[in-house]
Each structure stands twice: as structure tokens, then as C-alpha cells.
Amino acid sequence: MRYSWSFVARRFGLMLLIIWSGATLNFFIPKMTPRNPLREKLLLEATRSGYIPPGFEEMVQAYEAKFGLDKPLWQQYASYMGDMLRGNLGYSISNYPKTVWELILEGLPWTIGLLLVTTILSFLIGSLLGALMAWPRSSNFVKYILPSFLVLGAVPAYVIALTLIYFVAFRWKILPMGGGYGIGTFPSLSVSFALEVVKHSILPAVAIILASAGGWAIGMRGMMVTVQGEDYMTFGEAKGLKETRLFYKYGVRNALLPQVTGLALSLAFLVSGNVLVELVMGYPGIGTLLARSISQLDYFMIYGIVFVIIVGLAIAMFIMDMIYPLLDPRIATEGN
Amino acid sequence: MERLRLIGGYLRRNVPLIIGLTILLVLTLFTIIGYQIIDPKVDPYPLAGPASAPPTLNYCPRSDPECENTEPVAYPFGTDAQGRDLFAVAVAGTWMTMQIGLMAGVIGLAVGAFLGFTSAFYGGIYDMIVRWAVDVLLTVPGLLLLIVVASSLGETTINVTGMGLIIATISWRGPARVIRSQVLSMRERSYVMMARLNGMSGMGIIFREMMPNLLPYLGASLVGAVTAAIFASMGLAALGLGPLREPTLGVTIYWVINQSAFLRGLWWWGAVPIAIVALLFVMLFMISIGLDEVANPRVRRSA
């Protein structure tokens, strides 16, 4: 038995706690503000026709009764929690017949796909560059010029994305401006469509990789410096091992372990995506969906997306916690 | 004098800190001098100048026959499609963004430090609650929490101060965790024991004995909190949940995205906020690396 029961139970408890807090915050924060979305929406519809009908207040009350908003707060909270448990997130206001769930399910594959590829690529690129930067026999370019690119990691990915759009897409017209696939093509399971998707995903992917590879590089460089002080490195060098073998098998392999830990953690954050890069690129993931819902004041959509991301995150973290002891057996035994 | 030379000598070895402080100096001078030139109540707002004028040092509309007689108006950074003078936007926006960041960062650090100190020092159920709250809230991406808060407040009520307060609702999480773990390791030190045996009150020990020892950490945490706050405020603003009437950097980027400035060929409209944002984040990054080196002597040796 690899896991201790208390470890599994505690992690499971944390997952439930995160989901519960997410749902609760989602319910109470909007209630605490003076804003009344229902009244706003009705007022908007009413003023569109030029005048506010005399029975407006009664209308608002009637709708509030219909949605159960006139009941005491704890009853509303209970029925809200019941809905959340059953996965009933309600309908989108601006795309009415569609439910919040349907719209999220449309966007989720895009978000996860983009983030999965970029997370793994930036991990590989960043770790390799970091290792090379710490390697004493690297070229001067790698040792002194490359580290200055690390500052890109300090700049938000969407700012990099904006810059890339201007130069690569607008000026040089190498890649499309945005979107998930070209206008006029329909999603299908064909090679040409796949190529289209890849072509549209390059810019957002490059932006995310540029912004996040630096972090991996810094971590890897630190570990590589530590590893180089180890006796087995000196021994391997004295034995006359080949440079590449010394670098990959002795250095990188040992320095990589803490990095893999970090990778597992950041894989859990796949669902949350990179909202702003998606928005800037018009990528059809849940980030763009969220941004659009915000500008359309589609509250059910906003709270639904936030809730789904929190649930996804909590479950992913739980799974990672369970996989983790398989990677590093020292972790499962720590009971407290 | 001797002391100054020592600090100077140290700084020469701490290159990131120098770079960061230099950028800080440049941005400060830019803001101070800029405020002498612009009219902060008019220039960074719509209709202050002609729409979509490219960067020029002497602007003169072709339609104006008396152009040569009148004093030309300079738009060194150009204007945007709504007629904001982008130089004024850069000057006022940088300062507003810094204000939001500093406000949220300072509040966050103060609350976080208080929670971290007290929970680690007193322990018990209180510590457990604080720890769980921080753990849970740190798992949820801050931007999402802020989106819920800001979207239920509505953008009409948000101004620069409001923005700072909204961000402050999450900016205490990081400092609370970092400082709590630091205090935990410090609680059992002999001088704390000594103070306890001398009958010093808990708060007295926290503020008079422990706090001074953690000053470098608090400094580094402050820079971290300010960076996170600016990051969050920009993200929120770029989504359209910022103070839309004010020319902060985040809101300017929102307009750049929303009005597709690049597709209309108005490259300067995007270039101005992007350049300043990049500069700002590089500055904070460099300062935080530099301060890390001051706070963690171990990093100094391995570098």
C-alpha cells in the first residue's frame, strides 16, 4: 500500500473544501454588492422601447419570485448548492437556448489542448536552456546573451501576444491574426482542418512559451549549479566520460526531479488556461468565452465558467496529489 | 561616508538591483517631468487632441490654413482613435497603475503579514483556519476571484482607488503564507524564548523582536505583492473590468484590444502601453531578484 489513508482523506477533503469555497464565494460575492442583474436586464429591455412601463417594479418582483430571489437567503443558498451539485449551471443569458455547460464544453478542448502543448513545450525548452546556462562549457552566447531573454518571463503573455500579432500576423502576414480556424472552414476530422488549427495556434502558443519558459530556465539553472557540485560529477569527469553523457545522464537527469514536480503542479492549472492570451488572439477557448460573457454582462456564464474552472482545478490537484507518490515515494509516508 | 561606499560596493555586485533601480529612476523622472508638461485633467482623456494622429514632434492639421502661424502641438507618442494624447496617457497611466499596485501591495502585505505573524505565533485553531483559507484561496486563480468581485460591482463604480481595494482582497494570500513559514522557524529561537520569559506580550514580541529580523523578507514580499497586484489589475482591466474612464495602462491595453488598434494600422497606440508595461515588469522583476539576494544570502553564494 503506497498511500496512507489519512493522506488520501486529507487531500480529498481539501478538494471538497476548494470546490465548496468556490461555489460559496460565487454565490455570496454577487449578493453582497448593491447590483441587481435582473433589474438591470429588465431595465435595459424596458428602456429599449423608449419608456419605462408603469408596472415595472411589479414586473421585477414577479421575475424575482419566478427565479426564487424573494426567498430567504439560506434557502436560495441551499437550492443554489443543489443546482451546483447536479451540475446545473443555468442558461446563458446572451445565447439563450444554450446552457452554460454546453458553451463551456465547446471551449474546454481548445483551452486544454493549447495549454497542454505549451506547458510541456515550455517545460522542455526552459529546462534545457536553464541547464545549458549553468553548464560551464557552454558557448558564450548561451552563458551571457541568452539569460537576458529570461526577462521575457516577467512580461505578461498577452502583452507578448499583442506584439507578435502586430509583427508576425499584421506586418509580415506569416500567420493568421487570430481565431481557432479560418473563417469559412468548418470543424471536421480532416488533415486540412487539423493543419488549419495548428496554424492558428502557433502565435498564442509562442506567446505563452516565451512568457513561461524563463521560469523553468531559472529553476533548472539553480538545480544544475547545485548538481555540478556533487561528487559523482567530479568522478564522472575524472573517469573521462563524454561531454554529452556527462551533461544529460549525470547533470540534467538529476537536476530535473524538482522540475518535474513543478510540471505536475502546473499541469493541474491546465483548465484555468490563459484567459488573456485567448482573448487577445480570439482563440475559441473558455478564456475568450469568459471575456465575451463579461462584456455582455452574462452573469450566469461568468459565474459558471469560474465555478467549472475551480472544480476542474480542485480535481486535477487531487489527481496530481495521488500520482505524486508514485513519482517520489518519499511523499506518501509523511502523515502530517 | 564609509557606509555609503559599502552600499555602493555591494550594489556594484548586485547587477539586477542596479538595473531595476535605474529603470525605476527613469520611470520616475519620466512621470515627474511629464506631469509638468501635460494637463492631467484633460490630455489623457478622449477628445484632447485629433484622433489617430501618428507620433510627431510638431503636429499641424493640413486643413488649417493658419497652421504656420500657430504654435504647433506636439504629440510625441501620437494620439489614439478617441483623441487621447498618448504621451499624457503614458505619464498619467504609469502613475495610476503604480498607485493601484502600491495600494493593493501595501494593504496586502500589511494584512498578510499580520495574519502570518499572528497565526504562526499563536497557533491553534486560529492558525488552522488561516492556513486552510490561504491554501484554498491560493489554489483558485486570483484573476477568477477578482473577475467575480469586479463583475458584480460593475465597471461604472470602479475608479483607481476602488481598483486598488478590489485587488487588495486577494493580495494578502501570498505574503501571509511566506511570512507564516518564516515566523514558524523563528518562533523557537532563543531570543524569542528570552523575550517570552521576560514577560513580553505576544504582540510586543511580534512587532519589537521578530519584525526587525524579517525586514528584508518584508521588503522582498512587498515587491512581490506589488508585482502581483499590477499583474492582476492589468489583467482585470484588459478584460474590461477596470476603471474604464481612467487612462491606466491596463485600460489602455483594453482599448487597444477592443478597438483593434493594430488592424487599423495605429501601431503607436499599442506600442506605448506595451513598452511601458514591459519596462515596468522588467523593473519589478529585476528589483525582486536583487532583493532576494539581499534577503537570502544563500542565493548569493550559488550565483
HADDOCK unambig.tbl for C-alpha pairs under 7 A between the chains (distance, minus, plus):
assign (segid A and resid 18 and name CA) (segid B and resid 136 and name CA) 5.48 0.50 0.50
assign (segid A and resid 26 and name CA) (segid B and resid 148 and name CA) 6.92 0.50 0.50
assign (segid A and resid 29 and name CA) (segid B and resid 149 and name CA) 6.26 0.50 0.50
assign (segid A and resid 30 and name CA) (segid B and resid 152 and name CA) 5.06 0.50 0.50
assign (segid A and resid 33 and name CA) (segid B and resid 152 and name CA) 6.48 0.50 0.50
assign (segid A and resid 33 and name CA) (segid B and resid 153 and name CA) 6.06 0.50 0.50
assign (segid A and resid 35 and name CA) (segid B and resid 152 and name CA) 6.59 0.50 0.50
assign (segid A and resid 35 and name CA) (segid B and resid 153 and name CA) 6.55 0.50 0.50
assign (segid A and resid 151 and name CA) (segid B and resid 282 and name CA) 6.04 0.50 0.50
assign (segid A and resid 154 and name CA) (segid B and resid 281 and name CA) 5.66 0.50 0.50
assign (segid A and resid 154 and name CA) (segid B and resid 282 and name CA) 5.82 0.50 0.50
assign (segid A and resid 154 and name CA) (segid B and resid 285 and name CA) 6.04 0.50 0.50
assign (segid A and resid 155 and name CA) (segid B and resid 278 and name CA) 5.59 0.50 0.50
assign (segid A and resid 155 and name CA) (segid B and resid 281 and name CA) 5.78 0.50 0.50
assign (segid A and resid 155 and name CA) (segid B and resid 282 and name CA) 6.93 0.50 0.50
assign (segid A and resid 159 and name CA) (segid B and resid 274 and name CA) 6.26 0.50 0.50
assign (segid A and resid 166 and name CA) (segid B and resid 262 and name CA) 6.06 0.50 0.50
assign (segid A and resid 170 and name CA) (segid B and resid 263 and name CA) 6.93 0.50 0.50
assign (segid A and resid 280 and name CA) (segid B and resid 257 and name CA) 6.51 0.50 0.50
assign (segid A and resid 291 and name CA) (segid B and resid 239 and name CA) 5.92 0.50 0.50
assign (segid A and resid 295 and name CA) (segid B and resid 240 and name CA) 6.96 0.50 0.50
assign (segid A and resid 303 and name CA) (segid B and resid 148 and name CA) 6.89 0.50 0.50
assign (segid A and resid 306 and name CA) (segid B and resid 144 and name CA) 6.12 0.50 0.50
assign (segid A and resid 310 and name CA) (segid B and resid 140 and name CA) 6.18 0.50 0.50
